[in-house]
Amino acid sequence: MTEQERIQNEALLAEIESARKSLHTDVWKMGLLELLSMVEKGELVVKTTDSPIDVKWGTNFIETILLGLNTPQFIVRQNSSGKWLMVDGNKRMLLLLSFFGIAKNPDGSNHVSNKWLLEQGCLIPLINGLSIDTLHLKNARLIQFGKIDVVICRADKSKAELIHNMVSPV
């Protein structure tokens, strides 16, 4: 390694360390009902859409929760007032909001896909045609109290968007 390469490597290490220190994050394991409640109270801001829900994709996501499989984390950015803004996981959160019947359109009206019915699952075919209201209470509780990791980023907007771009699938 040349002297110039060594200096560049040291500079890179210092830059990485500085960038890591500038990202203040916590990871909390939170219940899904708790997160949905935060959305309803305006404490967690999710970008709404009036597009219909992809029920097959939604069924697969709900099935992973029922099976207790690891689900992708949500990443939020905390703004100066303390509100959380969804950085990564918006589609999954909208899916959950609509499954529970509390999703809103951008104009505030109820979402057309609210209370959608599950399709046949890959590993649980008998969930076909069920909703949060028709699932047995014990099974509904598996969804309601399912836990998911939430990464809370206390960084400026540009850094939070950078994180979103790095973790979002292409």
C-alpha beads as a LAMMPS data file, in Angstrom:
LAMMPS data file: protein, C-alpha beads

170 atoms
169 bonds

1 atom types
1 bond types

-500.0 500.0 xlo xhi
-500.0 500.0 ylo yhi
-500.0 500.0 zlo zhi

Masses

1 110.0

Atoms # bond

1 1 1 0.000 0.000 0.000
2 1 1 1.359 3.363 -0.961
3 1 1 1.479 6.329 1.386
4 1 1 -1.286 8.019 -0.618
5 1 1 -3.523 4.919 -0.345
6 1 1 -2.873 4.732 3.395
7 1 1 -3.837 8.412 3.813
8 1 1 -6.995 7.875 1.713
9 1 1 -7.950 4.826 3.821
10 1 1 -7.461 6.766 7.050
11 1 1 -9.528 9.648 5.678
12 1 1 -12.251 7.198 4.631
13 1 1 -12.302 5.594 8.088
14 1 1 -12.617 9.021 9.706
15 1 1 -15.420 9.983 7.325
16 1 1 -17.311 6.739 8.042
17 1 1 -16.923 7.236 11.796
18 1 1 -18.159 10.821 11.543
19 1 1 -21.180 9.784 9.435
20 1 1 -22.047 6.976 11.871
21 1 1 -21.918 9.401 14.804
22 1 1 -24.211 11.854 12.988
23 1 1 -26.979 9.237 12.707
24 1 1 -28.713 8.964 16.034
25 1 1 -30.947 5.900 15.957
26 1 1 -32.816 3.674 18.375
27 1 1 -34.515 0.378 17.624
28 1 1 -37.766 -0.330 19.451
29 1 1 -39.833 -3.502 19.245
30 1 1 -43.424 -2.273 19.051
31 1 1 -46.841 -3.858 18.819
32 1 1 -48.784 -3.351 15.608
33 1 1 -51.840 -1.953 17.433
34 1 1 -49.594 0.568 19.146
35 1 1 -48.267 1.736 15.777
36 1 1 -51.760 1.896 14.261
37 1 1 -52.909 3.965 17.237
38 1 1 -50.005 6.362 16.697
39 1 1 -51.142 6.849 13.079
40 1 1 -54.721 7.524 14.177
41 1 1 -53.511 10.106 16.731
42 1 1 -51.281 11.825 14.149
43 1 1 -48.107 10.874 16.059
44 1 1 -46.864 8.729 13.144
45 1 1 -47.304 10.282 9.707
46 1 1 -47.832 7.877 6.806
47 1 1 -48.221 8.992 3.207
48 1 1 -51.732 7.964 2.233
49 1 1 -52.935 6.917 -1.185
50 1 1 -56.272 6.070 -2.706
51 1 1 -54.771 3.163 -4.689
52 1 1 -56.304 -0.248 -3.988
53 1 1 -54.417 -2.728 -1.840
54 1 1 -52.604 -5.650 -3.486
55 1 1 -54.556 -8.339 -1.636
56 1 1 -52.234 -11.224 -2.569
57 1 1 -49.202 -9.325 -1.286
58 1 1 -51.208 -8.257 1.764
59 1 1 -52.262 -11.823 2.493
60 1 1 -48.633 -12.925 2.348
61 1 1 -47.664 -10.165 4.787
62 1 1 -50.488 -10.984 7.229
63 1 1 -49.596 -14.669 6.957
64 1 1 -45.986 -13.943 7.975
65 1 1 -47.289 -12.145 11.067
66 1 1 -49.635 -15.039 11.920
67 1 1 -46.755 -17.488 11.564
68 1 1 -44.523 -15.368 13.795
69 1 1 -41.952 -14.933 11.052
70 1 1 -39.582 -12.006 11.050
71 1 1 -41.104 -9.032 9.268
72 1 1 -39.167 -6.136 7.766
73 1 1 -38.574 -3.239 10.112
74 1 1 -40.181 0.165 9.827
75 1 1 -37.837 3.147 9.641
76 1 1 -39.139 6.482 10.876
77 1 1 -37.611 9.914 11.215
78 1 1 -38.437 11.928 14.290
79 1 1 -39.000 15.582 13.464
80 1 1 -38.335 18.539 15.765
81 1 1 -41.869 18.392 17.231
82 1 1 -41.451 14.709 18.122
83 1 1 -43.719 13.310 15.413
84 1 1 -42.513 10.285 13.513
85 1 1 -42.480 10.405 9.716
86 1 1 -42.454 7.074 7.882
87 1 1 -39.228 6.701 5.898
88 1 1 -39.425 3.012 4.978
89 1 1 -42.436 0.720 5.356
90 1 1 -45.206 2.994 4.117
91 1 1 -46.806 0.322 1.907
92 1 1 -46.832 -2.226 4.755
93 1 1 -48.317 0.313 7.168
94 1 1 -51.054 1.277 4.686
95 1 1 -51.811 -2.412 4.215
96 1 1 -52.205 -2.891 7.985
97 1 1 -54.317 0.261 8.322
98 1 1 -56.660 -0.946 5.562
99 1 1 -56.827 -4.514 6.946
100 1 1 -57.956 -3.069 10.286
101 1 1 -60.371 -0.738 8.469
102 1 1 -58.816 2.558 9.528
103 1 1 -56.963 3.641 6.372
104 1 1 -57.787 7.077 5.030
105 1 1 -57.496 8.549 1.556
106 1 1 -55.431 11.724 1.083
107 1 1 -58.697 13.731 1.369
108 1 1 -59.488 12.116 4.762
109 1 1 -62.290 9.860 3.551
110 1 1 -62.266 6.135 4.276
111 1 1 -60.060 4.064 1.985
112 1 1 -61.832 1.904 -0.600
113 1 1 -59.827 -1.166 0.454
114 1 1 -60.715 -0.984 4.158
115 1 1 -61.557 -4.349 5.757
116 1 1 -60.291 -6.375 2.787
117 1 1 -60.523 -10.164 2.839
118 1 1 -57.519 -12.437 2.981
119 1 1 -56.842 -14.783 0.086
120 1 1 -55.644 -18.354 0.383
121 1 1 -52.320 -18.339 2.182
122 1 1 -49.247 -20.250 1.078
123 1 1 -48.932 -22.107 4.393
124 1 1 -52.351 -21.301 5.895
125 1 1 -54.911 -21.890 3.116
126 1 1 -57.876 -21.660 5.506
127 1 1 -57.455 -17.900 5.975
128 1 1 -59.091 -17.463 2.549
129 1 1 -62.075 -15.099 2.778
130 1 1 -61.407 -13.996 6.371
131 1 1 -60.988 -10.432 7.620
132 1 1 -59.786 -8.991 10.911
133 1 1 -63.432 -9.142 12.050
134 1 1 -64.005 -12.786 11.093
135 1 1 -60.716 -14.260 12.275
136 1 1 -60.988 -16.189 15.525
137 1 1 -60.103 -13.801 18.370
138 1 1 -56.970 -15.801 19.242
139 1 1 -55.722 -15.486 15.643
140 1 1 -56.675 -11.807 15.412
141 1 1 -54.630 -11.195 18.568
142 1 1 -51.575 -12.718 16.857
143 1 1 -51.822 -9.892 14.327
144 1 1 -52.886 -7.130 16.704
145 1 1 -50.115 -7.810 19.177
146 1 1 -47.512 -8.893 16.647
147 1 1 -44.201 -7.139 17.211
148 1 1 -42.088 -5.352 14.661
149 1 1 -38.812 -3.464 14.936
150 1 1 -39.048 0.288 14.451
151 1 1 -35.835 2.174 13.745
152 1 1 -36.188 5.746 14.968
153 1 1 -33.771 8.048 13.193
154 1 1 -33.102 11.402 14.784
155 1 1 -31.315 12.817 11.763
156 1 1 -32.109 15.602 9.392
157 1 1 -34.446 14.894 6.477
158 1 1 -31.702 14.416 3.880
159 1 1 -29.931 11.766 5.989
160 1 1 -33.211 9.958 6.678
161 1 1 -34.032 9.940 2.957
162 1 1 -30.555 8.592 2.250
163 1 1 -31.246 5.730 4.674
164 1 1 -34.549 5.073 2.887
165 1 1 -32.775 4.905 -0.478
166 1 1 -30.225 2.459 0.929
167 1 1 -32.726 0.073 2.520
168 1 1 -35.515 0.152 -0.065
169 1 1 -35.523 -2.613 -2.651
170 1 1 -34.786 -1.603 -6.195

Bonds

1 1 1 2
2 1 2 3
3 1 3 4
4 1 4 5
5 1 5 6
6 1 6 7
7 1 7 8
8 1 8 9
9 1 9 10
10 1 10 11
11 1 11 12
12 1 12 13
13 1 13 14
14 1 14 15
15 1 15 16
16 1 16 17
17 1 17 18
18 1 18 19
19 1 19 20
20 1 20 21
21 1 21 22
22 1 22 23
23 1 23 24
24 1 24 25
25 1 25 26
26 1 26 27
27 1 27 28
28 1 28 29
29 1 29 30
30 1 30 31
31 1 31 32
32 1 32 33
33 1 33 34
34 1 34 35
35 1 35 36
36 1 36 37
37 1 37 38
38 1 38 39
39 1 39 40
40 1 40 41
41 1 41 42
42 1 42 43
43 1 43 44
44 1 44 45
45 1 45 46
46 1 46 47
47 1 47 48
48 1 48 49
49 1 49 50
50 1 50 51
51 1 51 52
52 1 52 53
53 1 53 54
54 1 54 55
55 1 55 56
56 1 56 57
57 1 57 58
58 1 58 59
59 1 59 60
60 1 60 61
61 1 61 62
62 1 62 63
63 1 63 64
64 1 64 65
65 1 65 66
66 1 66 67
67 1 67 68
68 1 68 69
69 1 69 70
70 1 70 71
71 1 71 72
72 1 72 73
73 1 73 74
74 1 74 75
75 1 75 76
76 1 76 77
77 1 77 78
78 1 78 79
79 1 79 80
80 1 80 81
81 1 81 82
82 1 82 83
83 1 83 84
84 1 84 85
85 1 85 86
86 1 86 87
87 1 87 88
88 1 88 89
89 1 89 90
90 1 90 91
91 1 91 92
92 1 92 93
93 1 93 94
94 1 94 95
95 1 95 96
96 1 96 97
97 1 97 98
98 1 98 99
99 1 99 100
100 1 100 101
101 1 101 102
102 1 102 103
103 1 103 104
104 1 104 105
105 1 105 106
106 1 106 107
107 1 107 108
108 1 108 109
109 1 109 110
110 1 110 111
111 1 111 112
112 1 112 113
113 1 113 114
114 1 114 115
115 1 115 116
116 1 116 117
117 1 117 118
118 1 118 119
119 1 119 120
120 1 120 121
121 1 121 122
122 1 122 123
123 1 123 124
124 1 124 125
125 1 125 126
126 1 126 127
127 1 127 128
128 1 128 129
129 1 129 130
130 1 130 131
131 1 131 132
132 1 132 133
133 1 133 134
134 1 134 135
135 1 135 136
136 1 136 137
137 1 137 138
138 1 138 139
139 1 139 140
140 1 140 141
141 1 141 142
142 1 142 143
143 1 143 144
144 1 144 145
145 1 145 146
146 1 146 147
147 1 147 148
148 1 148 149
149 1 149 150
150 1 150 151
151 1 151 152
152 1 152 153
153 1 153 154
154 1 154 155
155 1 155 156
156 1 156 157
157 1 157 158
158 1 158 159
159 1 159 160
160 1 160 161
161 1 161 162
162 1 162 163
163 1 163 164
164 1 164 165
165 1 165 166
166 1 166 167
167 1 167 168
168 1 168 169
169 1 169 170
